[in-house]
Amino acid sequence: MTASDQRPGRLAVGVVGTGRVGSALGLALNQAGHSVVAASAVSDASRERARDRLPGVPILPVHEVVAAADLVLLTVPDDALPSLISGLVTTDVDVRGKLLAHTSGRYGVGILDPATQAGALPLALHPVMTFTGRPDDVERLVGISFGVTAPEPLRPVAEALVVEMGGEPVWVPEDRRTLYHAALASGANHLVTLVVESMDLLGRAGVDNPGRMLGPLLGAALDNGLRLGVKGLTGPVARGDVGTVAGHIAELTRVSPEARDAYVALARLTADRALAAGLLKPDAAERLLDVLAERPEPGHGREGNPQ
């Protein structure tokens, strides 16, 4: 390796894909004493982000970034990762002994097999955080979890890198990566969708500042869920208020069939969870599930407009 000589064990880092994630992790590694020596950037936004967060770092073609580095961060979209790896090994760049770390939640280290067979050292380091491109992205790394997958001999290296970036390494087996990522996407992405939909419906109900109304309620609900699990459930489904649930469904059918379908699907899951936890009595659950199984009459759209 050609490790940076700032301190023993310091690495020369290359960033392939200087987007929101790559630039944040590159800066975090710089702050930990490693040295980002090269980066690749395709879009104008990525180039500007590289200039802001990694000043003085040359923007080079991918194969030159890899050649210059001991540790290569592959911070490209999930769908671009397979072709990036296959394209990389067809070049004449020597990957032997280089740490190749991708940040995809979906993949483990298997996706890096072509490079691993050529002598690279594979790591999967997925930061469990959303990145907006704002200056506070790096601060958000402090204390977050990273989903880590690596060959057992490289596990200490992977975990050390995560700790140096301010995170907490959490081991995820190779064959569980897809489930792990689906769980995170369901929680984070769908949460945003639910919040936006709730704000939209409150606006239709005449509330001037839906976000202000929802903030304390959703903050308490999230805290209850994280601390108490299913025991933190409240609301008409958990109470078995069949009439209230039926009224919700009828009104949502009139106003927004899409919201109605989401409400019904989540209410069924909520009822199942509440029943299994002993929060909902079997007879109440049966009545609820009967209401949730009913199909709305066709021809209703948003605000009652025909479809």
Buried (B, 14 or more C-beta within 10 A) or exposed (E): EEBBEEEEEBBBBBBBBBBBBBBBBBBBBBEBEBBBBBBBBEEEEBBBBBBEBBEEBBBBEBBBBBBBBBBBBBBBEBEEBEEBBEEBBEBEBEBEEBBBBBBBBBBBBEBBEBBBEBEBBBBBBBBBBEBEBEEEBBEBBEEBBBBBBBBEEBBEBBBEBBEBBBBBBBEBEEEBBEEBBEEBEEEEEEEEEBBEBBBBBBEBEEBEEBEEBBEEEBEEBEEBBEEEEBEBBEEBBBBBBBEEBBEBBEBBBBBBBEBBEBBBEBBBEBBEBBBEEEBBEEEBBBBBBEBBEEEBEEEBBBEEEEE
